[in-house]
């Protein structure tokens, strides 16, 4: 995302997202960089390119998607910050597949199998006597 822009179109349903993506790449010199399933049938498609090309592509994609689906939102971000790539790529954002690194939590100790250390010590003293 160097000195370009990203454009987002959010639709209700995958068909609208695919139609928007097709119109965007045909209308301007942009590339599709991501698709996200937000939930409840909402799909967001994201393109990248020069600012003017992205604006044109988002407009064309919006018109095309409205023919087959409901367009919920559109947005163009000129010169996005490089850190935004982490969110778009899904490296540090939880998705349906759990892409946030999960830390292993210690398993609870089964009390029936484990005996306290003080009980072990007293048992060994009683056995020796």
Secondary structure, 3 states (H helix, E strand, C coil): CCCCEEEEEEEECHHHHHHHHHHHHHHCCEEEEEEEEEECCEEEEEEEECHHHHHHHHHHHHHHHHHHCEEEEEEEEECCCCCHHHHHHCCCCCCCCCCCCCCCCCCCCCCCCCCCHHHHHHHHHHHHC
